[in-house]
Amino acid sequence: MTVPCDETILADGIGLELAVRLFDEERISLGRAASLVGVSVSEMIDILGARGVAVIRANRETLAQELADFG
């Protein structure tokens, strides 16, 4: 994995950027990303949201099942 070096990475730290990227690529869980950064899950959700990374990702099957459950 390559991580471009920019001002955000330098200011926030490589560990944070790596955790965000790994979570965004669905290689680690939200809890693991938070643990790597040393923040709570709710703080990690805020960090991801500020960076435009979706925390909840529904696929067709999941969405279809949830709609059926409410149907």
N, C-alpha and C positions, 0 to 999 in steps of 0.2 A: 504494500500500500504506500502510495506517495501522498504526502500532505504538504501542500504549498505553504511557504512561509510568508506571512503577511503581518500587518500591525496587530490584527486581532489575536493571532497566535502568540505573538511576542508579549502582548499585554495580558492575555488570559492564561497562557501556559500551554505547553505541548500536550500535557496529560488531559486537559479539558478538551482540546481540539480532537485528540485521538478518541476519547470516549464518545464525543458527539458523532464523529464520523463512523465509528464502529456500530453505534446504535442506529444511525441513519441507514447503514447498509444491512441492518438486521443481523449483525454478527454477534452482538451481545444484547442482553436484556436491559430494561430500564433500571432495574435494581443494581445490576452489575456496573452500568455506566455511572450511577450515583456513587457506588462504592469506590470506583476507581478515582473519581474526582474528590471524594471525601465530603459529599453533601447528602442531604436527605433526598428521598425520592421526589417529594414535592418541589424542592429546590431545583432538582434536575429537570423536572417538567417545565419549570419557569425558564431555565437556561435554554432548553431545547426550543421552547416557544419563541423566545427572543431571537433565536437563530433561524426561525422558520422551519423547524424540523417537526413533522407531525408525530405525536406520541401514540395516537390511536390510529391504527391502519386496518380497515376492514376490506376483506376481499369478497368476491361474489358469493362464495359459499357461506361465509360468516354472516354477511348481510342477509342472504336468503333465509338462513336459520333463525336469525333474530326477528325478521319480519314474520316468519311462520309462528314463532313463539308468541308474538303479540296478536296474531291473526285470529 
